[in-house]
Amino acid sequence: MVPTLKGANVILYSYIIQIPAPENRYLRDASAKPMKTIVLDFGNTSLKMGLFENKELIWTKREAMLSIDSLIEFLSEYTFDAIALASTGVPLSPYVQGLSARWKTLEITNATPVPVTVSYDTPSTLGVDRIAAAVAANAKYPNENTLVIDCGTCITYELIQRGTYCGGAISPGLKMRLSAMNHFTERLPLIEQFEEKTIWPGKSTNESMLAGAIRGWELEIKGFIDQQRHQSDQLNVILTGGDAHRFESTEKMGIFADPFHVLRGLNEIFGYNADSL
């Protein structure tokens, strides 16, 4: 059942996205009561929220960064059993302190136990979003070879091979590429708004910059996929992140697109550690 807002502004509800129910494989004990979990993913400038009932994502919402008081007020309108939160941007201490005083709360960090083997030389520097992407990939394709591509502020590539997270790559995202051209040159403008389509060849300075940024971004992604497919006998590819919708070859290249992939991974990590709460 989708939760309802009690006494809240209906505008809040209008931003909630209803998610089709996938197969429920979350419970360790089939006779146990289903667990409802709020998952919070704090980025650099925004907050993604999702309500899960075991593995089923009921709704998701994206907000500009909320203060702890505003977040508590918003979450108080819902009924759930626990909160899982992680951050790739803001410090979480005030949020953990405020939320844990009211609900069972798990802060997920790069030191939190996860249901995959992590083969990474510097795990203390590994972003929790990258770990979550790997965990969600292994949950969807257990013990298979999977490449996850997260198109956000940076593009991150995560390679999972038969239950082991093997590492990946990080490169500038689309907006970062455009911003860097402006920042490190005297005459190139800052382009903040642009159309979805790929421009080639560019017929003006702006179009040439967009051709380099967008087309280069797209060819980079295709190149990583092609390289890994040559090295793996079978490869699943998952595309996620805020700019993923700009990639035009999803269906042609057999890519599974999931804008909520990292949220699902954080929920998987919560489930793996839920007994410790």
Backbone as a ProteinNet text record, in pm:
[ID]
protein_1_A
[PRIMARY]
MVPTLKGANVILYSYIIQIPAPENRYLRDASAKPMKTIVLDFGNTSLKMGLFENKELIWTKREAMLSIDSLIEFLSEYTFDAIALASTGVPLSPYVQGLSARWKTLEITNATPVPVTVSYDTPSTLGVDRIAAAVAANAKYPNENTLVIDCGTCITYELIQRGTYCGGAISPGLKMRLSAMNHFTERLPLIEQFEEKTIWPGKSTNESMLAGAIRGWELEIKGFIDQQRHQSDQLNVILTGGDAHRFESTEKMGIFADPFHVLRGLNEIFGYNADSL
[TERTIARY]
86.5	0	89.4	59.4	136.3	100.7	199.2	169.8	108.6	31.1	-30.5	22.8	16.9	60.6	-55.8	-34.2	-138.8	-118.7	-213.5	-207.7	-94.8	-32.8	78.3	29.5	110	75.2	72.6	-32.8	-47.6	59.9	126.1	233.6	345.8	373.7	477	444.2	319	279.8	295.6	278.3	283	420.9	523.1	657.6	695.4	613.4	645.7	620.7	716.8	706.4	668.4	561.3	519.3	599.2	647.1	735.6	664.3	667.1	609	677.2	601.2	654.5	733.1	863.5	940.1	917	981.2	971.8	1030.4	962.2	1007.2	1094.4	1226.7	1318.7	1401.1	1350.4	1430.7	1436.3	1324.5	1316.2	1404.2	1477.8	1549.6	1450.9	1350.1	1248	1114.7	1059.8	938.2	819.5	824.6	713.8	727.5	840.2	864	779.3	755.2	679.5	761.4	699.3	772.2	825.9	947.4	1009	999.8	955.6	952.3	1070.5	1148.2	1270.3	1273.5	1303.9	1331.7	1482.1	1517.5	1657.8	1685.6	1789.9	1827.6	1967.1	1977.9	2105.8	2138.8	2231.8	2270.8	2382.2	2354.2	2455.6	2521.4	2583.1	2650.1	2551.4	2440.9	2346.4	2202.3	2175.4	2036.7	2028.1	1905.4	1877.5	1777.8	1814.3	1722	1667.7	1536.3	1470	1389.8	1381.2	1297.4	1239.6	1116.2	1055.1	1051.7	1113.4	1116	1031.7	960.6	903.5	979.6	1074.2	1172.5	1245.6	1236.5	1305.7	1221	1096.2	1005.4	1015	1050.5	1059.3	920.3	860.9	723.5	715.2	799.2	805.1	945	971.8	1099.9	1076.7	1165.1	1150.6	1288.6	1303.1	1429	1402.3	1485.5	1467.4	1599.3	1588.8	1705.2	1740.1	1863.1	1906.5	1816.8	1768.3	1680.6	1760.4	1719.9	1776.2	1724.6	1788.7	1746.1	1604.2	1570	1434.3	1329.6	1358.5	1264.6	1251.7	1361.9	1358.7	1275.8	1294.8	1217.2	1069.1	1036.7	896.5	836.9	911.6	862.2	844.3	945.1	939.4	834.4	800.7	701.1	562.9	542	413.5	399.3	505	505.1	521.1	478.2	497	603.3	709.6	817.7	890.4	978.6	1045.8	1186.2	1254.9	1394.5	1435.7	1551	1609	1751.6	1787	1926	1968	2085.4	2130.6	2278.1	2314.7	2453	2477.7	2604.9	2637	2762	2757	2876.3	2910.4	2835.9	2856.8	2861	2744.6	2737.2	2774.3	2827.9	2851.3	2717.7	2714.3	2588.1	2566.3	2664.6	2653.6	2525.3	2487.8	2363.6	2239.9	2242	2127.2	2116.6	2229.4	2229.2	2180.5	2229.4	2190.3	2040.4	1988.8	1847.8	1754.8	1790.3	1703.8	1706.3	1825.1	1836.6	1766.4	1739.8	1664.8	1517.9	1472.1	1330	1304.9	1399.4	1379.7	1507.2	1492	1609.1	1681.5	1811.2	1885.4	2018.7	2050.6	2180.7	2248.8	2365.5	2448	2536.4	2524.8	2604.4	2728.7	2846.1	2973.6	3051.7	3172	3253.8	3312.3	3286.7	3329.5	3215.7	3093.7	2978.8	2990.8	2967.8	2973.4	2876.5	2920	2838	2838.9	2735	2723.6	2797.3	2910.8	2999.7	3142.1	3232.5	3374.9	3428.1	3498.3	3551.9	3701.1	3739.8	3880.4	3926.1	3968.9	4003.2	4118.7	4222.5	4344.4	4326.9	4235.3	4213.7	4065	4012.8	3869.5	3824.2	3914.4	3876.5	3845.3	3886.6	3858.3	3744	3686.7	3583.4	3448.6	3388.5	3260.5	3150.8	3064.2	2958.3	2860.3	2846.2	2758.3	2813.3	2946	3007.5	2989.3	3004.2	2981.2	2836.3	2744	2601.4	2568.2	2628.6	2605.8	2650.4	2763.6	2813.2	2722.8	2676.6	2589.9	2457.7	2397.6	2271.6	2289.4	2403.2	2429.9	2439.8	2508.2	2521	2388.4	2302.8	2170.3	2083.7	2097.1	2017.1	2071	2204.3	2269	2368.4	2319.7	2408.9	2517.5	2642.3	2756.9	2775.2	2735.5	2759.8	2854.4	2891	2977.7	2890.9	2908	2823.3	2906.4	2877.3	2937.6	2827.9	2847.2	2752.4	2812.9	2734.9	2779.8	2685.5	2738.8	2659.1	2694.6	2599.3	2622.9	2574.8	2658.5	2625.1	2723.4	2758	2858.8	2986.8	3026.1	3128.9	3063.3	3128.8	3087	3169.7	3103.2	3175.2	3141.4	3242.7	3229.1	3266.2	3177.2	3201.3	3191.7	3295.4	3298.9	3280.5	3179.8	3151.7	3165.9	3251.2	3273.6	3246.6	3136.1	3099.1	3108.3	3038.7	3029.7	3143.1	3238	3350.7	3349.3	3354.5	3368.8	3516.3	3547.1	3685.3	3740.9	3658.7	3703.1	3641.2	3700.3	3641.8	3715.8	3641.5	3701.4	3612.2	3675.5	3603.9	3649.9	3554	3590	3491.4	3522.8	3432.1	3296	3192.3	3058.1	3034.5	2916.3	2885.6	2895.7	2831.4	2834.1	2973.8	3047.3	3183.5	3273.4	3252.6	3332.8	3309	3182.6	3149.7	3204.1	3191.5	3240.1	3392.2	3462.4	3608.6	3658.7	3591.6	3632.8	3623.3	3519	3504.1	3607.6	3630.1	3718	3864.4	3909.1	4051.7	4087.2	3994.6	4024.1	3975.3	4022.3	3984.3	3855.3	3830.4	3723.1	3606.3	3621.8	3511.5	3403.8	3277.3	3169.6	3129.5	3054.4	2995.3	2857.4	2840	2712.7	2643.4	2529.5	2456.3	2326.4	2269.1	2144.4	2169	2122.4	2140.9	2038.8	2018.8	1921.7	1978.3	1887.9	1926.9	2008.7	1983.4	2040.6	2191.5	2259.4	2402	2423.1	2516.9	2545.8	2678.2	2672.3	2795.4	2772	2857.6	2965.2	2910.7	2980.3	2937.2	2959	2862.3	2870.2	2896	2916.3	2948.8	3034.2	3087.7	3168.8	3086.6	2965.8	2881	2851.1	2815.9	2784.8	2908.1	3024	3147.7	3181.3	3158.6	3180.8	3083.7	2958.7	2859.9	2890.9	2938	2975.7	3088	3187.6	3298	3255	3172.1	3130.9	3033.8	2925	2820.8	2866.2	2921.9	2964.2	3082.5	3175.3	3288.6	3243.6	3148	3088.8	3026.1	2949	2880.5	2979.4	3080.2	3179	3263.2	3290.7	3364.6	3286.7	3157.6	3074.7	3071.1	3048.4	3046.7	3180.3	3289.6	3422.1	3446	3405.7	3420.7	3337.1	3214.8	3128.6	3190.5	3234.6	3293.3	3418.7	3503.3	3626.3	3596.2	3500.1	3470.9	3400.4	3318.2	3251.1	3351.1	3460.6	3565.5	3641.5	3641.6	3717.5	3632.8	3500.3	3410.5	3329.5	3310.3	3232.3	3085.7	3037.4	2901.9	2903.4	2840.2	2844.2	2707.1	2660.3	2541.5	2586.5	2508.1	2540.4	2420.1	2446.3	2342.4	2381.1	2288.1	2310.9	2220.2	2278.7	2201.2	2257	2197.8	2246.6	2163.8	2181.9	2098.7	2108.4	2223.1	2238.7	2222.5	2184.2	2173.8	2074.1	1968.9	1866.3	1920.4	2035.7	2093.7	2162.3	2189.8	2258.7	2157.2	2177	2075	2076	2179.5	2195.4	2160.1	2076.5	2046.3	1990	1882.8	1819.4	1907.7	1971.5	2054	2170	2222.5	2339.8	2302	2173.4	2131.5	2162.4	2141.5	2172.9	2046	2055.5	1944	1955.9	1855.9	1857.3	1773.3	1830.6	1759.7	1799.9	1715.6	1751.5	1760.6	1708.9	1707.9	1807.8	1907.1	1999	2075.1	2128.1	2206.5	2116.9	1994.7	1900.6	1877	1860.6	1839.6	1961.5	2080.3	2200.9	2211.4	2177.1	2178	2077.3	1962.3	1862.4	1913.6	1985.4	2044.9	2146.3	2227.5	2325	2256.2	2148.5	2070.4	2019.6	1959.1	1906.2	2012.1	2133	2243.7	2286.2	2259.8	2301.1	2184.2	2061.7	1943.9	1941.3	1995.9	1993.2	2078.3	2169	2255.8	2189.4	2072.6	2003.9	1936.5
-119.2	0	123.2	216.3	339.8	429.1	476.5	562.9	693.9	753	881	987.6	1109.8	1222.9	1270.6	1286.5	1330.5	1478.1	1559.3	1701	1774.4	1715.3	1781.3	1846.5	1937.2	2003.9	1902.9	1904	1806.3	1821.3	1936.6	1955.9	1857.8	1825.9	1728.2	1593.8	1553.1	1424.5	1422.8	1537.9	1540.6	1508.5	1518.9	1489	1342.7	1264.8	1125.6	1039.6	954.2	867.5	727.9	672.9	538.5	436.1	333.5	236.4	102.9	40.2	-93	-191.5	-285.2	-377.8	-489.8	-505.8	-619.4	-741.8	-850.4	-971.5	-945.4	-991.4	-968.9	-1086.8	-1062.2	-1167.8	-1124.4	-1027.7	-964.6	-1043.9	-1102.3	-1160.9	-1284.4	-1291.9	-1414.8	-1522	-1481.2	-1572.2	-1532.5	-1622	-1588.9	-1559.8	-1611	-1589.5	-1459.8	-1390.1	-1268.6	-1153.8	-1056.9	-938.5	-855.7	-809.9	-724.9	-599.8	-560.7	-442.7	-325.5	-210.8	-89	-1.2	38.2	113.9	238.8	351.6	474.8	478.4	493.9	503	646	706.3	844.5	846.9	902.7	913.6	1061.9	1111.4	1251.8	1272.6	1353.6	1385.5	1518.7	1577.3	1705.4	1821.2	1812.2	1924.2	1881	1752.5	1706.5	1581.6	1550.7	1435.4	1345.5	1218.7	1120.9	1035.6	1013.6	934.3	822.9	710.2	601.3	524.5	476.7	389.1	248.5	154.9	14.9	-68.1	-164.8	-272.7	-397.6	-436.7	-538.8	-493.4	-566.8	-525.9	-435.7	-419.6	-346.2	-196.4	-120.9	24	82	138.5	186.9	325.1	416.9	549.3	606.6	705.4	775.2	924.2	1005.1	1150.5	1213.4	1318.5	1393.2	1534.8	1582.3	1714.7	1790.5	1923.6	2002.8	1966.5	1990.6	1946.5	2002.3	1914.2	1952.3	1963.9	2054.7	2059.8	1939.7	1907.7	1793.4	1814.1	1936.7	1963	1943.6	1992.6	1975.9	1829.3	1756.4	1614.6	1535.4	1562	1493.6	1523.7	1648.6	1686.7	1610.7	1599.7	1528.4	1379.6	1316.3	1171.8	1135.1	1226.6	1198.6	1170.4	1201.8	1175.2	1030	950.3	813.6	711.7	591.1	479.2	386.5	362	274	219.9	122.8	53.6	105.3	154.9	194.9	289.6	354	445.4	400.8	401.6	383.1	509.3	561.6	682.7	674.4	740.4	742.7	876	914.7	1043.9	1036.8	1104.6	1129.1	1278.3	1354.6	1498.5	1552.6	1581.9	1652.4	1561.2	1618.5	1539.8	1493.3	1370.7	1312.3	1317.4	1361.8	1355.2	1417.4	1540.4	1596.9	1519.2	1461.2	1382.8	1251.5	1185	1059.2	1083.4	1189.8	1220.6	1249.9	1330.8	1367.3	1252.7	1173.8	1064	947.6	914.6	799.5	822.4	949.2	978.8	942.4	920.8	892.9	757.2	711.1	585.9	502.3	372.5	287.2	336.1	362.5	428.2	359.5	335.1	279.6	375.1	426.6	504.4	408.1	411.4	322.8	399	342.2	401.5	297.3	335.6	237.7	130.7	140.5	36.4	-57.8	-31.8	-115.7	-249.9	-363.2	-493.1	-498.7	-560.2	-569.8	-714.1	-753	-891.1	-918.6	-851.6	-882.1	-876.9	-940.7	-929.6	-802.4	-719.7	-594	-609.8	-605	-614	-476.3	-395	-255.3	-220.1	-158.3	-135.2	-30.9	64.1	169.2	175.9	75.3	73.2	191.6	251.9	366	490	491.8	605.7	575.9	459.1	416.5	479.5	550.4	614.8	513.5	543.3	449.5	431.2	531.6	516.8	413.2	405.6	306	165.4	152.5	21.9	-20.3	73.6	41.9	-0.4	65.1	28.3	-115.6	-154.5	-290.4	-392.2	-360.1	-451.2	-471.7	-363.2	-375.5	-456	-439.5	-515.5	-664.8	-700	-841.7	-901.1	-818.8	-866.7	-894.2	-809.6	-827.9	-941.3	-949.3	-1052.3	-1130.1	-1219.3	-1288.5	-1368.9	-1347.3	-1423.7	-1415.5	-1302	-1277.3	-1158.5	-1127.5	-1013.1	-892.9	-783.7	-666.4	-539.3	-447.7	-315.3	-213.8	-135.5	-30.8	104.4	186	318.3	420.9	505.9	606.5	743.9	804.5	931.2	1046.7	1091.4	1201.6	1314.9	1380.7	1486.6	1435.1	1314.7	1237.9	1114.7	1056.6	925.9	823	729.4	621.7	489.6	406.8	274.3	172.1	77	-24.5	-163	-242.7	-377.3	-480.9	-564	-671.9	-803.6	-892.2	-1020.5	-1133.5	-1203.6	-1322.8	-1299.6	-1195	-1168.1	-1086.8	-1043.1	-962.9	-825.9	-722.5	-587.4	-565.6	-539.9	-534.8	-394	-290.7	-153.9	-96.8	11	71	194.6	298.4	421.7	539.8	657.6	783.3	885	953.3	1058.4	1173.6	1290.6	1405.6	1380.3	1425.3	1416.7	1524.1	1523	1611.1	1758.5	1798.7	1939.1	1981	1888.2	1919	1946.4	1873.8	1895.5	2035.9	2074.1	2207.5	2316.5	2295.7	2393.9	2407.2	2296	2298.7	2375.7	2361.7	2434.7	2584.6	2627.8	2769.3	2816.3	2733.9	2773.2	2783.5	2694.4	2688	2758.4	2833.4	2911.1	3054.5	3142.4	3283.7	3314.2	3242.9	3286	3188.5	3067.5	2972.5	3002.8	3009.9	3048.9	2934.4	2969.9	2870.4	2833.5	2707.1	2659	2578.5	2626.1	2559	2496.3	2549.1	2494.5	2448.7	2329.4	2278.7	2170.9	2144	2044.4	1904.7	1806	1667.7	1608.8	1653.2	1584.7	1607.4	1509.7	1521.9	1611.5	1705.5	1797.6	1758.2	1728.8	1696.7	1714.1	1789.4	1873.7	2006.5	2067.4	2195.7	2308	2396.1	2507.1	2641.6	2639	2759.8	2716.1	2814.1	2779.2	2701.1	2746.8	2675.2	2533.5	2520.7	2388	2299.3	2355.1	2275.6	2226.6	2312.6	2270.4	2158.4	2173.8	2069.9	1940.4	1952.8	1833	1759.1	1834.1	1770.3	1710.1	1783.6	1735.5	1618.5	1638.2	1535.2	1414.3	1439.9	1326.9	1254.2	1329.7	1266.4	1182.9	1236.5	1165.5	1033.6	1040.7	921.9	818.5	863	770	706.1	782.6	724.1	607.6	630.1	525.1	402.7	424	312.1	239.2	316.9	255.7	164.2	207.8	122.7	-5	9.9	-108	-205.1	-154.7	-241.9	-311.2	-236.1	-294.9	-410.3	-388.6	-492.8	-611.4	-587.7	-699.3	-786.9	-728	-808	-891.9	-847.1	-916.8	-1013.1	-1007.1	-1093.4	-1180.5	-1307.1	-1397.3	-1356.1	-1294.2	-1241.4	-1121.4	-1012.6	-890.1	-825.2	-800	-717.7	-573.2	-479.2	-337.5	-265.5	-191.1	-112.9	34.1	117.7	260.9	332.7	425.6	499.2	640.7	722.7	858.4	963.6	1088.6	1198.9	1229.8	1200.1	1226.9	1101.2	990.5	864.4	874.2	956.2	967.1	1029.6	1094.9	1157	1054.2	936.8	834.9	769.1	781.8	745.6	598.8	524.2	388.6	279.5	311.7	215.4	85.4	94.3	-26.6	-95.5	-18.3	-76.9	-156.7	-111.7	-176.9	-277.4	-302	-401	-359.5	-232.2	-178.4	-171.8	-213.8	-201.3	-66.4	19.3	151.9	151.1	200.2	203.9	329.5	432.2	555.7	539.9	428.5	408.4	300.9	274	162.9	179.1	297.6	317.9	307.9	361.3	345.6	198.4	117.2	-27.1	-90.5	-45.4	-99.8	-63.7	59.1	99.1	16.9	-10.7	-94	-236.5	-289.5	-422.5	-425.9	-320.5	-314.7	-304.4	-225.2	-219	-357.6	-429.3	-561.4	-657.2	-642.8	-729.3	-701.7	-578.7	-538.3	-514	-544.3	-509.1	-576.3	-695.5	-766.7	-698	-608.9	-541.9	-422	-381	-264.5	-297.6
0	0	0	-88.5	-94.9	22.5	100.1	214.2	167.9	255.3	222.7	315	271.9	351.7	437	564.8	656.7	687	639.7	670.5	602.7	499.7	432.9	304.7	253.7	130.1	16.7	-62.2	-170.4	-275.6	-282.5	-379.5	-354.4	-229.4	-199.3	-264.4	-254.1	-308.5	-460.2	-524.4	-669.8	-724.3	-641.3	-688.1	-667	-601.3	-571.9	-694.5	-726.2	-842.7	-796.5	-847.8	-812	-893	-828.2	-891.2	-906.3	-1026.2	-1040	-945.8	-890.5	-790.9	-858.1	-825.9	-875.8	-787.9	-825	-743.7	-605	-500.8	-363.2	-318.3	-307	-265.5	-144.5	-69.1	35.8	164.7	207.1	340	354.5	465.7	497.9	541.3	615.2	666.2	602.9	521.2	446.6	538.4	662.2	755.2	833.7	818.8	895.1	841.9	928.9	890	790.3	680.3	585.1	653.5	615.8	675.1	578.8	630.3	551.9	592	492.1	517.1	431.6	493	420.4	391.1	264.3	223.7	177.5	233.5	203.3	142.8	22.9	-47	-61.7	21.1	19.7	-82.9	-185.1	-284.3	-254.4	-356.6	-337.3	-326.6	-401.1	-402.6	-380.9	-378.1	-366	-279.6	-240.7	-156.7	-229	-247.3	-304.6	-191.6	-193.9	-91.8	-156.5	-89.4	-137.2	-20.5	-34.8	63.4	6.6	76.4	36.2	131.2	77.2	157.2	117.1	202	167.1	40.6	-70.5	-193.2	-281.7	-250.7	-338.5	-314	-416.5	-406.7	-430.7	-324.7	-329.9	-393.9	-345.4	-406.1	-390.1	-471.2	-461.7	-481	-425.2	-430.8	-430.4	-508.3	-510.8	-463.1	-371.3	-310.8	-315.4	-315.1	-278.2	-133.9	-92.8	38.4	149	236.1	346.3	475.8	561.1	695.7	773.9	884.5	964.3	1016.8	1056.3	1106.7	996.5	876.5	765.1	726.1	730.9	696.2	797.1	924.9	1028.4	1011.4	983.6	963.7	845.3	736.9	618.9	647.6	708.4	731.6	835.3	922.8	1026.8	969.2	843.7	779.9	733.7	748.9	698	810.4	781.5	873.5	815.4	891	845.4	967.7	944.1	1054	1081.8	979.3	997.3	885.9	906.8	808.4	778.7	649.7	607.3	534.2	566.9	500.7	467.1	357.3	311.5	243.6	234.4	175.8	90.2	-24.4	-104.3	-102.3	-22.1	-17.4	123.4	179.7	307.9	424.7	534.9	657.7	715.4	765.1	810.5	961.3	1037.2	1183.5	1238.1	1197.8	1253.6	1210.9	1091.7	1045.8	1122.4	1141.9	1217.2	1358.8	1421.5	1558.6	1567.6	1476.5	1481.2	1446.4	1345.5	1301.8	1399.8	1451.4	1540.9	1674.7	1710.3	1833.1	1819	1693.9	1668.9	1603.7	1522.7	1449.7	1453.1	1428.6	1407.6	1283.5	1296.4	1189.1	1165.6	1039.6	1001.7	905.4	945	853	775.2	643.5	558	513.1	541.9	501.8	422.7	380.5	307.7	399.4	530.2	623.5	662.3	615.5	647.4	573.8	641.1	571.6	454.6	345.6	224.6	172.9	98.5	50.8	-80.2	-101.7	-213.5	-161.8	-232.8	-202	-266.8	-188.8	-239.5	-263.9	-391.9	-430.2	-476	-379.6	-405.8	-313.9	-368.8	-291	-180.4	-200.7	-99.9	-64.3	6.8	38.1	123.1	198.9	283.2	199.8	73.2	-14.8	-111.5	-103.4	-198.1	-161.3	-255.6	-230.5	-205.6	-109.1	-73.6	-188.6	-275.2	-391.7	-488.9	-499.6	-587.7	-530.8	-399.3	-336.5	-355.4	-333.3	-347.4	-489.8	-588	-727.7	-753.7	-696.1	-713.7	-645.3	-525.4	-449.6	-523.6	-573.9	-646.8	-774.6	-840.4	-963.1	-934.7	-825.6	-791.7	-746.6	-685.3	-645.6	-768.4	-870.4	-992	-1078.4	-1087.3	-1169	-1082.3	-996.4	-901.7	-972.6	-928.6	-976.8	-1127.7	-1186.6	-1328.3	-1343.1	-1466.7	-1495	-1530.9	-1458.2	-1477.6	-1472.7	-1564.6	-1564.3	-1533.5	-1426	-1388.9	-1425.9	-1497.2	-1538.5	-1477.3	-1390.1	-1319.2	-1375.8	-1447.7	-1517	-1430.9	-1340.1	-1251.9	-1267.6	-1156	-1158.9	-1222.2	-1182.4	-1252.1	-1313.7	-1413.9	-1462.9	-1387.5	-1322.1	-1254.9	-1322	-1336.8	-1395.8	-1289.4	-1263.9	-1161.7	-1227.1	-1209.3	-1266.7	-1157	-1172.3	-1078.1	-1153.3	-1104.8	-1169.8	-1071.2	-1094.8	-1017.4	-866.3	-820.9	-678.1	-620.3	-703.5	-656.5	-723.2	-640.9	-694.8	-725.5	-853.6	-899.8	-913.7	-888.1	-907.4	-1033.8	-1085.6	-1204.1	-1248.5	-1283.6	-1334.4	-1297	-1292	-1266	-1369.7	-1432.3	-1527.8	-1514.3	-1572.5	-1558	-1622	-1553.8	-1609.2	-1713.6	-1771.6	-1883.2	-1845	-1737.2	-1696.8	-1651.4	-1591	-1547.8	-1667.9	-1777.8	-1898.1	-1955.2	-1962	-2012.8	-1920.6	-1789.9	-1692.8	-1700.4	-1718.2	-1723.8	-1845.7	-1960	-2080.3	-2058.4	-1988.3	-1956.8	-1854.7	-1752.5	-1641.3	-1683.8	-1769.7	-1802.7	-1933.8	-1991	-2110.6	-2091.2	-2178.3	-2168.6	-2242.9	-2354.2	-2443.6	-2454.3	-2409.1	-2424	-2320.2	-2361.2	-2269	-2176.6	-2074.9	-1985.7	-2040.7	-2075.4	-2129.1	-2020.3	-1975.3	-1867.6	-1915.1	-2023.1	-2077.6	-2220.6	-2253.3	-2389.1	-2417.7	-2546.3	-2588	-2567.4	-2574.3	-2550.2	-2664.5	-2787.4	-2903.6	-2913.6	-2973	-2998.9	-3120.3	-3110.6	-3219.4	-3285.1	-3414.6	-3487.6	-3636.7	-3705.9	-3651	-3599.7	-3506.3	-3452.6	-3552.4	-3567.1	-3662.5	-3594.9	-3462.7	-3386.8	-3268.9	-3196.5	-3079	-2977.7	-2949.8	-2854.5	-2901.8	-3030.1	-3083.1	-3083.6	-3110.8	-3110.6	-2970.1	-2870.7	-2732.8	-2693.8	-2734	-2703.4	-2777.1	-2902.1	-2977.2	-2906	-2858.1	-2787.4	-2655.6	-2579.2	-2447.4	-2458.1	-2535.2	-2540.2	-2619.9	-2739.9	-2822.8	-2759.1	-2700.1	-2632.9	-2513.7	-2437.5	-2322.9	-2368.2	-2478.1	-2527.8	-2582	-2658	-2714.3	-2604.2	-2498.9	-2385.8	-2325.2	-2301.5	-2242.5	-2333.3	-2462.3	-2557.9	-2559.2	-2549.6	-2551.4	-2432.2	-2312.2	-2194.1	-2207.2	-2260.1	-2276.2	-2376.2	-2492.1	-2594.5	-2543.1	-2471.8	-2418.8	-2323.9	-2232.3	-2134.4	-2197.6	-2298.8	-2366.6	-2440.3	-2488	-2551.4	-2448.9	-2323.8	-2219.7	-2137.7	-2152.8	-2075	-2169.5	-2132.1	-2216.5	-2220.4	-2112.3	-2107.2	-2013.8	-2055.1	-1974.4	-1969.4	-1847.1	-1826.1	-1808.1	-1859.5	-1845.5	-1785	-1677.7	-1610	-1617.7	-1662.2	-1674.3	-1574.8	-1497.9	-1398.9	-1387.9	-1300.3	-1278.2	-1349	-1308	-1354.4	-1502.4	-1566.6	-1709.6	-1794.6	-1734.6	-1809	-1924	-1906.7	-2010.4	-2138.6	-2132.1	-2251.2	-2341.5	-2289.9	-2369	-2461.5	-2592.4	-2689.1	-2730.4	-2695.8	-2749.9	-2650.3	-2551.1	-2445.4	-2501	-2578.8	-2630.6	-2733.3	-2821.7	-2926.7	-2868.7	-2755.9	-2697.5	-2589.3	-2570.4	-2471.7	-2329.4	-2297.6	-2165.5	-2082.3	-1955.3	-1861.8	-1792.3	-1808.3	-1746.4	-1619.7	-1510.1	-1382.1	-1306	-1304.5	-1234.2	-1083.4	-1029	-884.2	-839.3	-922.5	-897.4	-766.4	-739	-616.4	-492.8	-500.9	-389.3	-359.6	-464.8	-444.5	-376.4	-415	-352.7	-205.4	-171.2	-29.9	49.7	-11.2	57.1	75.9	-22.5	-9.8	106.7	115.5	224.5	358.9	364.9	488.6	527	429.9	458.8	510.4	458.3	500.3	644.7	691.6	826.6	922.3	877.6	957	1093.5	1102.5	1230.9	1338.1	1296.6	1394.1	1458.1	1407.9	1465.6	1597.3
[MASK]
+++++++++++++++++++++++++++++++++++++++++++++++++++++++++++++++++++++++++++++++++++++++++++++++++++++++++++++++++++++++++++++++++++++++++++++++++++++++++++++++++++++++++++++++++++++++++++++++++++++++++++++++++++++++++++++++++++++++++++++++++++++++++++++++++++++++++++++++++++++

